[in-house]
């Protein structure tokens, strides 16, 4: 079994997952707008042989807690939030191997400009870029880009299908590999026969091209996706090379992973063409008691209201206006009912309350223990089919530092973490033995073959 | 008289101004997609106490030479062209003082996303960002963003007026300076009363906000503009803090500068609120003969056809289909007629031919001479009212290296170039004694005052 992939899960913002933790004296996230905060973290991650830095994003401030956005501002919940692609660009020179994975919504950039920005990142980084494709669930984000309201869920995925289609054509179909001759004697930089327009005409976009950037080391960046809906999973199975899941237990992950892999195969790809990243966090101690004491110390900084506001925004239910003691079953929402069943199975005789939901969503993927216990737990996730971990922090860089210094050596000894980076691009590092480019089973490449036929 | 400002004029592309020069054995521009090419240049520029790196841009490939885009591809004329904002981001960590000035068209990014990208750059760089505002004259660029054709000239400036209005509101009006409290004891990161929506509703954009980034060191980046049309100059006089001109002679520059400064004052600003950057290039020798010999050596690499294709695209006249011997007066174009008058005054008894036009547009701002002769010439430009120079290269980094090593010491001795960087942001460096922020005479700030009143 190959080692797990490790990514640091973060955001160019003050408060990301464990809200309130920015008030901890050792949290550097309060200096999120300083380059040195991030170069320090990136170098630490390379010392720890982490595969990637995975940056989330937010594009709007929704008034979804007590009918207002005030709490989000006060507690810096994904606000302010700087541009993660710009941050990745700024980290290229400070790193050599680290994958730079950033979130970009189909809302925020025209695909012609986006494709060029990504090619530029991929050129300058020597092929270390990953794109987390999102469609944005925020109504405020949609309005910031001139829409009247959030586009309906399935229509957003239709939009995403066209968006990636435009980007694929630009990245994969516009320049032949042999177009660039850079022949100073013949005075020919590129062969015009090797550069073609894409002439995309679709429901939302008309893009003649050609692509403004030459082929970068990966051409198409590593494609990542995080949707958990039926349509989101279908999108991941078709397009993604890595998908980000947040399961509450390895058994639940196994069910999700089996489904994802089966769908991937149904799309004409191989089961191992899709990597599964599970979101997890850890509190580490040299004994279990020490770990529990540290967890209590850390939790003293957590804002329960902040957690509730975060969950409220994601689910579209304003917990700030509701009694946290109310049973989850009062709310006819598919996701909530699934949670209630899961909770009530795990806690026989108890009815899930809203407060349980908030705690469970925030803490169910956190584990408190010794390095050996954490390694045992990670072996279970690995056995369930998880390929990698998106590691959320309590404090940054503290959580990553402790993990790297105390847990990584145990993981390496057990073959659960890599000793050294593999050479090559991000795609070659994450798919050992494969090419820097998308394989022929991927729809971006298949459609090119169809065009050439 | 204060020293001249010096910017290196370049492009994330292979061939920028002196086409064909990429074939020179010492040209590094052929490796335009490698970060090290640019970090090397940026560090050289800081060693030379250059104020900025000024990056041009191109977003489309126009078939304006022999009815085709082939020559542009073959000679890499602004194609491929990577994203200059991403390149600037990648150079932040390699530099400490250098201004990072990039071109971004109103075509290419939605102002909500653009404003956040710029704020992120300004935060991470400690306030070293400049934005060269362009409306794009390329029909191919317009079509890549879904337009049927190039928007008519004056309508593009109406669009630009709204675009900067949205950006100003986000940068200047959305966050109060005292909004961020970062009070870990009170557990208040930002005061919600200090963050407000902008609720922009205009002809092209509806943007509620608030701005996703907190106020950066400069808030609004240094605003640069390069339009030479009547409407372009009016835009510069109203909005720009620096404008880029390419005059053929200091006397012509003086006329343009007097007009620009008068218009600036007419907009309620001070004459010295607008800096004038003149585009120039130099070939340096220890004697005049050596300089001329070097110029001949360099010119052996130049592609006259490449120059013609560049000018053809800018003027919308396909020189590839025309006899270069034809008189300019055959073409009823205001810009061409102005050129013809200028040429015929300088060359009594000769009629300007198309070939003269191409050479003049490419070479009229180039001077060949000794460091002392170049200093004399720069003193003339300074006396004409020019504040700074956008220095175009023949080879890069070679042209900049020679200038820094041989011309800069002479300029410093004469007070024409700075000895050391001033502290602070780019705005503070270029406007000594002023604030990091736009002054109260600028429309971005005036409209804020109006809102508050």
Interface residues (C-beta under 8 A of the other chain):
Chain A: X12 X14 X15 X20 X22 X23 X24 X25 X30 X33 X34 X35 X39 X58 X59 X60 X61 X68 X69 X70 X73 X74 X75 X76 X79 X80 X81 X82 X83 X85 X86 X87 X89 X90 X91 X92 X93 X94 X108 X109 X110 X112 X113 X116 X117 X119 X120 X121 X123 X124 X125 X140 X143 X144 X145 X146 X182 X184 X185 X187 X188 X189 X190 X191 X192 X195 X205 X206 X207 X208 X209 X210 X211 X212 X213 X214 X216 X303
Chain B: X12 X14 X15 X20 X22 X23 X24 X25 X30 X33 X34 X35 X39 X58 X59 X60 X61 X68 X69 X70 X73 X74 X75 X76 X79 X80 X81 X82 X83 X85 X86 X87 X89 X90 X91 X92 X93 X94 X108 X109 X110 X112 X113 X116 X117 X119 X120 X121 X123 X124 X125 X140 X143 X144 X145 X146 X182 X184 X185 X187 X188 X189 X190 X191 X192 X195 X205 X206 X207 X208 X209 X210 X211 X212 X213 X214 X216 X303
